[in-house]
Structure formats: structure tokens, C-alpha cells
Amino acid sequence: MKRIIILTLILLSMNTTLNSQSLNERQRNLGVIACLEAQGDLTRLSTALHQALDNGITVNEIKEAFSQLYAYAGFPRSLNALGILSKVIDERKAQGLTVNEGKPWTRPAIWDDARQAESKGTEIQTQLSGRAFNFDFCPQNDHYLKAHLFGDIFAGDQLSAADREIVTVAALSGMKGVEPQLISHKRGAVNMGNSPEAIEELCRYLSEQGLSQVDAAADAQAGSWPQGSANTAFAQYFIGNSYVAPIQAANIEAGEKSVLPFVNVTFEPGCRNNWHIHHGAHQILICVSGRGWYQEWGKAPIALSPGMIIDIPEGAKHWHGAQKDSWFQHVTAHVESEKSSSTEWLEPVTDDVYNKLQ
């Protein structure tokens, strides 16, 4: 019987379905109402609020989410959203529907101690950013971020830190011109307890619902290619986080699967590997989503986009990775030209060099 092998590029489309299991209904509802507030779409917000309340999100949790978002979407849209919430509550009471107020709201004690608020806010901001963050260019905004946003606002006890970042990422997804903040908060959402898969699925879901205002090419790792597992084995040779997913082949007649010598590598925005050399083999890169960079030593960098193929000569010193405002994925394989091959890892691509790329 003829052996038929088909690359599981089609099967990889299952990735979106699998990842959707990591985004629960609560997160999805919080994300939708946050995105609609940020857009000022009060008609759709009314319907979404009914659904959120039906699914168990409490009134006080919604109030907390809408209040938090005044720092991102402005007071007018925050107040308008709260006004719609009030009307929805009245409608539900008139119809005899459930209105769960939730845990009673209490005034945070930290509001009465500005120094404590700034100290706590600095701690939360550092956790979210993954490092100390000081906006010395504008001390006023630096203070507002620490003392008010991450101090006063985050002091509320209705939402967890993970919930707050779901709300923030969703709101920023619904706004134009805030891609740098969205990328930062997507990382922060993971630092505050959400899974990377849940955050990516949230953004995909909002896009599918026609809510996202973000250019998919600038934001997403895109498509149905799997992110895979954290690339811990080679993390020391990368700046930023990368992920690897081996590619399988399916023997349709035999019902078997086998791993091929191809790997899909996902780079988060700004992630790149060190300069390196492949000895005894040349490497092939097939770009499948997002935007990236490739550069050989002594040559100009090449901007990468889906559909481009790079055949890296044996012995060429080079690096590759994502652009700073985009996730990037490529499929890679090594074709040996000798009986044995190896990779020589060299110096990192410094921020000074990387940040000058246009």
C-alpha cells in the first residue's frame, strides 16, 4: 500500500481550538465589556453586560473594571459605561432577573496614606513590568502611574491582579495607536498570573468578534501555528522569550504520526537569538507569521514577513528574531552538509544595535 505522508499544517489549525480552552468564560466576558467601554460602544455594551451578569460576574466586579479603565480610556467613557451598567441593573430588576451585587465594596485603607500607595504601586508596577520602571522623562506621569494607577486603583479587592490585566489588555485591544502599551500589558498579564495562551486567545477572540482595533500584523503571532513550549534549553542564547513546537507528519493510511526535522519557533516582540554559526549544515527559515529580522555579519539586516524563505549558508555568522513591536514565527530546519554538525553560539545582539533597526 502506498505510504502517504502529509505535513500536519492542516492539523495545526486545531491550535486555536485547543488554546481556547485556556480562556475561561469569566475572562472572555470581562474582556468583551472592557473592550466595548474603551470603544464607547454603548449599544453592544448593554447586551454584553446582560451576558456577563448571566454568567456570574458581579455588579461590584464590573464597577471595579469600569473604574480602573478611566486610567486607560478616560473618564467620559468610564462614566458612560457605568451609566449603562446602572440601566442594565434596573432592567434586570424590572424583569425579575438575577442581580448579584457580589462582595461589598470597602474603601481601601491605602487611599489615606499617599506614601504607602506609592510604595505599594511601585511594587505592583515592578511585578507587572518584570523589572523596575522609572519614567524619569516625565516625573509627574511616573508618580501618577505608581501612586494612583498601581497604588490607589489596584488597591481595590473586587478583582484579582490577573483579572485586572485581562481588563487592561482587552481595553487596549479596542483602541488604535496604543500598540506599545498593549504589547507591554500582554507581557504584564502573564507576569500577573495569566497563561500566555489565555492572553493570545483573548486577543484572537476580540478580533473574531470584530472588536479589536489592533493591526494583526503588528500584534499577533497570528494564524494557526502553535506557540509550543518555552525554549528553556536555549534560553541562555536568546534575549527575550521564545517558544518551540516540533512539527509532525501524519501517515493517513496507517493512522500514525511522526516528528519531522522541522520546528516552529515563536519569538515574542523584541526577542532575538545571539549571533551564531552553523557548522556542517545550512539552515532554512520559512517565515509564517508576524514580522522579524535576519542579519548576516557585515551585511544589512533583512526585514522578514510571512512567505519569505531564508537559506542561511553553512559557516555564516548571523542572528534572527522578532521586530520590537511584533510577535514572529518561522519554521526552521537544518540540512547537514557533513556527517556531523554543530552550532557555535556567540555574542548577543545588543539593545544598542537592535533598537537602531528600522
C-alpha positions as CSV (number, residue, x, y, z in Angstrom):
1,M,0.0,0.0,0.0
2,K,1.4,3.3,-1.0
3,R,2.6,5.3,2.0
4,I,1.1,8.8,2.0
5,I,2.7,11.4,4.3
6,I,1.1,14.8,4.7
7,L,2.6,17.5,6.9
8,T,0.2,18.4,9.6
9,L,-0.1,22.0,8.5
10,I,-3.9,21.4,8.4
11,L,-3.9,19.8,11.8
12,L,-2.1,22.8,13.2
13,S,-5.3,24.8,12.7
14,M,-6.5,22.9,15.8
15,N,-4.3,25.1,17.8
16,T,-6.8,27.9,18.1
17,T,-9.4,25.5,19.4
18,L,-7.0,23.9,21.9
19,N,-5.8,27.3,23.1
20,S,-9.4,28.5,23.6
21,Q,-9.7,26.1,26.4
22,S,-7.2,28.2,28.4
23,L,-9.5,31.3,28.2
24,N,-12.4,30.8,30.6
25,E,-15.9,32.3,30.3
26,R,-15.2,34.8,33.0
27,Q,-12.1,36.2,31.3
28,R,-14.0,36.3,28.0
29,N,-16.9,38.3,29.5
30,L,-14.6,40.7,31.3
31,G,-12.6,41.2,28.1
32,V,-15.6,42.0,26.0
33,I,-17.1,44.6,28.3
34,A,-13.7,46.2,28.8
35,C,-13.1,46.4,25.1
36,L,-16.6,47.9,24.5
37,E,-16.1,50.5,27.2
38,A,-12.8,51.6,25.6
39,Q,-14.5,51.9,22.3
40,G,-17.5,53.8,23.7
41,D,-19.9,51.3,22.0
42,L,-22.8,51.6,24.5
43,T,-25.3,49.6,22.5
44,R,-23.3,46.5,22.3
45,L,-22.1,47.1,25.9
46,S,-25.7,46.8,27.2
47,T,-26.1,43.3,25.6
48,A,-22.6,42.2,26.8
49,L,-23.4,43.3,30.4
50,H,-26.5,41.2,30.5
51,Q,-24.4,38.2,29.3
52,A,-21.7,38.9,31.9
53,L,-24.2,39.1,34.7
54,D,-25.9,35.9,33.5
55,N,-22.5,34.2,33.6
56,G,-21.8,35.1,37.2
57,I,-19.7,38.2,37.1
58,T,-20.9,40.5,39.9
59,V,-22.0,44.1,39.8
60,N,-19.2,45.3,42.0
61,E,-16.6,43.4,39.9
62,I,-17.9,45.2,36.8
63,K,-17.9,48.6,38.6
64,E,-14.2,48.0,39.6
65,A,-13.3,47.1,36.0
66,F,-15.0,50.2,34.5
67,S,-13.5,52.4,37.2
68,Q,-10.0,51.1,36.5
69,L,-10.3,51.8,32.8
70,Y,-10.8,55.5,33.3
71,A,-6.9,55.5,33.5
72,Y,-6.8,54.0,30.1
73,A,-9.9,55.1,28.2
74,G,-10.7,58.3,30.0
75,F,-13.3,59.4,32.5
76,P,-16.0,60.1,29.9
77,R,-16.1,56.5,28.7
78,S,-15.8,55.1,32.2
79,L,-18.7,57.2,33.3
80,N,-20.8,56.3,30.3
81,A,-20.1,52.6,30.8
82,L,-21.1,52.9,34.5
83,G,-24.3,54.6,33.3
84,I,-25.2,51.7,31.0
85,L,-24.5,49.3,33.9
86,S,-27.0,51.2,36.1
87,K,-29.6,51.0,33.4
88,V,-29.0,47.2,32.9
89,I,-29.4,46.6,36.6
90,D,-32.7,48.5,36.6
91,E,-33.9,46.4,33.5
92,R,-33.0,43.2,35.2
93,K,-34.7,44.1,38.4
94,A,-37.9,45.1,36.5
95,Q,-37.8,41.7,34.7
96,G,-37.1,39.7,37.8
97,L,-33.7,38.6,36.6
98,T,-30.7,37.9,38.9
99,V,-28.6,40.9,40.0
100,N,-25.7,39.7,42.1
101,E,-24.0,42.7,43.7
102,G,-21.2,40.5,44.9
103,K,-18.7,41.2,47.7
104,P,-19.4,44.5,49.4
105,W,-17.2,47.3,48.4
106,T,-14.9,48.7,51.0
107,R,-12.8,51.8,50.9
108,P,-9.1,50.8,50.6
109,A,-7.1,52.0,53.6
110,I,-4.2,52.8,51.4
111,W,-6.2,55.8,50.0
112,D,-5.5,57.6,53.2
113,D,-1.7,57.2,53.0
114,A,-0.2,58.6,49.8
115,R,3.3,57.3,50.7
116,Q,2.0,53.8,51.2
117,A,0.1,54.0,48.0
118,E,3.2,55.0,46.0
119,S,5.3,52.3,47.7
120,K,2.7,49.6,47.0
121,G,2.1,50.8,43.5
122,T,5.9,50.7,42.8
123,E,5.9,47.1,43.9
124,I,3.0,46.1,41.7
125,Q,4.4,48.0,38.7
126,T,7.7,46.2,39.1
127,Q,6.0,42.8,39.2
128,L,3.9,43.6,36.2
129,S,6.8,45.0,34.2
130,G,9.2,42.3,35.2
131,R,11.7,45.0,36.3
132,A,11.9,48.3,38.0
133,F,10.3,51.0,35.8
134,N,11.0,54.7,36.2
135,F,9.7,57.3,33.7
136,D,12.3,59.9,34.5
137,F,11.4,61.8,31.3
138,C,8.2,63.0,33.0
139,P,8.2,62.7,36.8
140,Q,4.6,63.7,37.0
141,N,3.4,60.7,35.0
142,D,5.8,58.4,36.8
143,H,4.2,59.5,40.1
144,Y,0.6,59.0,38.7
145,L,1.5,55.5,37.5
146,K,3.0,54.4,40.8
147,A,0.8,56.2,43.4
148,H,-2.5,56.3,41.6
149,L,-2.9,53.6,38.9
150,F,-0.9,50.8,40.5
151,G,-1.4,52.1,44.0
152,D,-4.9,53.6,44.6
153,I,-6.7,51.8,41.7
154,F,-5.1,48.4,42.1
155,A,-5.9,48.5,45.9
156,G,-9.5,47.5,45.2
157,D,-10.3,44.0,46.3
158,Q,-13.0,43.1,43.8
159,L,-10.7,41.9,41.0
160,S,-7.5,39.9,41.2
161,A,-4.3,41.2,39.6
162,A,-4.8,38.6,36.8
163,D,-8.4,39.9,36.2
164,R,-7.2,43.5,36.0
165,E,-4.7,42.7,33.3
166,I,-7.4,40.8,31.3
167,V,-9.4,44.0,31.5
168,T,-6.5,46.2,30.5
169,V,-5.3,44.1,27.6
170,A,-8.9,43.9,26.2
171,A,-9.4,47.6,26.5
172,L,-6.1,48.4,24.8
173,S,-7.0,45.9,22.0
174,G,-10.1,48.0,21.3
175,M,-8.1,51.2,20.9
176,K,-6.0,52.5,18.0
177,G,-2.5,53.8,18.4
178,V,-1.6,52.1,21.7
179,E,0.3,49.0,20.3
180,P,3.4,49.6,22.5
181,Q,1.2,49.7,25.7
182,L,-0.7,46.6,24.5
183,I,2.5,44.6,24.0
184,S,3.7,45.7,27.4
185,H,0.5,44.7,29.1
186,K,0.3,41.4,27.3
187,R,3.6,40.5,29.0
188,G,2.4,42.0,32.2
189,A,-0.7,39.9,32.1
190,V,1.4,36.8,32.2
191,N,3.5,38.2,35.0
192,M,0.3,38.8,37.0
193,G,-0.8,35.2,36.7
194,N,-2.5,34.6,33.3
195,S,-1.2,32.0,30.9
196,P,0.3,33.2,27.6
197,E,-2.2,31.0,25.8
198,A,-5.1,32.7,27.5
199,I,-3.9,36.2,26.6
200,E,-3.3,35.3,22.9
201,E,-6.7,33.6,22.8
202,L,-8.3,36.7,24.3
203,C,-6.9,38.9,21.6
204,R,-7.9,36.4,18.9
205,Y,-11.4,36.2,20.3
206,L,-11.8,40.0,20.3
207,S,-10.6,40.1,16.7
208,E,-13.0,37.4,15.7
209,Q,-15.8,39.4,17.3
210,G,-14.8,42.5,15.3
211,L,-13.8,44.4,18.4
212,S,-10.0,44.6,18.1
213,Q,-8.6,47.8,16.6
214,V,-5.0,46.5,16.5
215,D,-3.2,45.7,13.3
216,A,-2.9,41.9,13.4
217,A,0.4,42.1,11.6
218,A,1.8,44.3,14.2
219,D,0.5,42.4,17.2
220,A,-0.2,38.8,16.8
221,Q,1.9,35.7,16.4
222,A,-1.0,35.1,14.0
223,G,-2.6,32.2,12.2
224,S,-3.0,28.7,13.4
225,W,0.7,27.9,14.0
226,P,1.2,26.6,17.5
227,Q,3.3,28.5,20.0
228,G,4.6,25.4,21.7
229,S,6.7,25.2,24.9
230,A,9.1,27.7,26.4
231,N,12.5,27.3,24.8
232,T,14.3,26.7,28.1
233,A,17.1,24.6,26.6
234,F,18.4,27.5,24.6
235,A,17.2,30.4,26.7
236,Q,20.7,31.5,27.6
237,Y,21.3,32.3,23.9
238,F,18.2,34.5,23.5
239,I,17.2,37.9,24.6
240,G,13.5,37.7,25.5
241,N,11.2,34.7,25.4
242,S,11.0,32.2,22.6
243,Y,8.9,29.0,22.2
244,V,9.4,25.9,20.2
245,A,6.8,23.4,18.6
246,P,8.1,20.4,16.7
247,I,6.1,19.7,13.5
248,Q,4.6,16.3,12.9
249,A,3.7,14.3,9.8
250,A,0.6,12.1,9.6
251,N,0.5,8.8,7.7
252,I,-3.2,8.9,6.8
253,E,-3.4,5.2,5.8
254,A,-1.7,3.9,8.9
255,G,-3.1,6.4,11.2
256,E,0.4,7.2,12.6
257,K,2.3,10.4,13.4
258,S,6.0,11.1,13.3
259,V,8.1,14.1,14.2
260,L,9.8,15.7,11.2
261,P,13.1,17.7,11.4
262,F,11.2,20.9,11.3
263,V,10.5,23.1,14.3
264,N,8.2,26.2,14.5
265,V,9.9,28.9,16.6
266,T,7.9,31.7,18.1
267,F,9.6,35.0,19.3
268,E,7.8,37.5,21.5
269,P,8.2,41.1,20.4
270,G,11.8,42.2,20.8
271,C,13.1,38.6,21.2
272,R,16.2,37.6,19.2
273,N,18.9,35.0,19.4
274,N,22.6,35.6,19.7
275,W,24.9,35.8,16.8
276,H,25.7,32.2,15.9
277,I,27.3,30.0,13.3
278,H,26.1,26.6,12.0
279,H,29.0,24.3,11.2
280,G,28.5,21.4,8.8
281,A,24.9,22.4,7.9
282,H,22.9,25.2,6.4
283,Q,19.7,26.4,8.0
284,I,16.4,27.2,6.3
285,L,13.9,29.7,7.7
286,I,10.4,29.7,6.4
287,C,8.6,32.8,7.8
288,V,4.9,32.0,8.7
289,S,3.6,34.9,10.8
290,G,4.3,38.3,12.3
291,R,7.4,40.4,11.4
292,G,11.0,39.6,12.1
293,W,14.7,40.4,11.3
294,Y,17.5,38.3,9.8
295,Q,21.1,39.6,9.5
296,E,24.4,38.1,8.5
297,W,27.7,39.5,9.8
298,G,28.8,42.6,7.8
299,K,25.5,42.8,5.8
300,A,22.4,44.9,6.1
301,P,19.5,43.4,8.2
302,I,16.6,41.9,6.2
303,A,13.0,42.6,7.4
304,L,11.1,39.3,7.4
305,S,7.4,38.7,6.8
306,P,5.2,35.7,6.1
307,G,6.1,33.8,3.0
308,M,9.8,34.7,2.9
309,I,12.4,31.9,2.9
310,I,15.9,32.4,4.1
311,D,18.6,29.8,3.2
312,I,21.5,30.5,5.6
313,P,24.9,29.4,4.2
314,E,27.0,27.0,6.3
315,G,29.5,28.9,8.3
316,A,27.7,32.3,8.0
317,K,27.6,34.3,11.3
318,H,24.1,35.5,11.7
319,W,21.1,36.1,14.0
320,H,17.3,36.2,13.6
321,G,14.3,37.2,15.7
322,A,11.2,39.3,16.1
323,Q,10.8,43.0,15.4
324,K,10.3,45.0,18.6
325,D,6.6,45.6,18.0
326,S,5.5,42.2,16.7
327,W,5.4,38.6,17.5
328,F,7.2,36.5,14.9
329,Q,7.2,32.8,13.9
330,H,9.3,30.8,11.5
331,V,9.7,27.2,10.7
332,T,13.3,26.1,10.7
333,A,15.3,23.1,9.6
334,H,19.0,22.2,9.3
335,V,20.3,20.5,6.2
336,E,23.6,18.7,7.0
337,S,26.4,19.0,4.5
338,E,28.7,16.9,6.6
339,K,28.4,13.8,8.7
340,S,28.2,15.8,11.9
341,S,27.1,19.4,12.5
342,S,27.1,21.8,15.4
343,T,26.1,25.4,16.4
344,E,28.6,27.9,17.7
345,W,26.8,30.4,19.9
346,L,28.5,33.9,20.1
347,E,27.8,37.3,21.5
348,P,24.2,38.7,21.9
349,V,22.7,41.3,19.7
350,T,22.8,44.3,22.0
351,D,20.0,46.7,22.6
352,D,22.1,49.5,21.0
353,V,22.3,47.6,17.7
354,Y,18.8,46.1,17.8
355,N,17.0,49.4,18.6
356,K,18.5,51.1,15.6
357,L,16.9,48.7,13.2
358,Q,14.2,50.4,11.0
